[in-house]
Amino acid sequence: MDAFEALADPIRRRLLTRLRRGPARVVDLADEHSISRPAISKHLRLLSEAGLVDAVPSGRERHYRLVEDGSAPVQRYLNTLRPPIPEHALDGLDLEVRRTTRERRTADADTEENTA
């Protein structure tokens, strides 16, 4: 299962939102949802297969947490949907940089004349 398929399910999205706050055990996640522990475990297994979460053993328990770059494929795809910044959009920035540079040079020259 890839990240896109994993995110298609609303329960898995809610689990990811919960894990954003920090690691949790299956029992804790099951207490926060109206489905059984085995169902939560199945969703976590699918999220793990998709590379979105991993489990860290802690004694007899496993604590699930978000994988830092797990959603990178989804983010890359979403970035392709954004329109590129048109070249003229930065014209105002170029003009402002030139104006500020010119003002700074004038101020420096005035300061040098006053100290001489």
C-alpha angles and dihedrals in degrees: 000000000000129000092262093056091044092053092050092080117079094213091055090048090052090049090053091048090052093047089053086074091056145290119318140183123242090249091054092048092047090053089057095051135055094236131088127269092248089054091049089049091052092051091048091050090053091047088050092050088052090053094243099114138018134197124236115201114232110178107299092344135075121219115207120213139171118270107236098228097024094113094047094107090054092047092049090052093048090050090058089059094059114095113245117256107260114239093238090059089078095049092093091052092052091050092049093050091051092048093049092047091050092049091049092051091049091049091048091049091050091050092051091050092050093050094047 
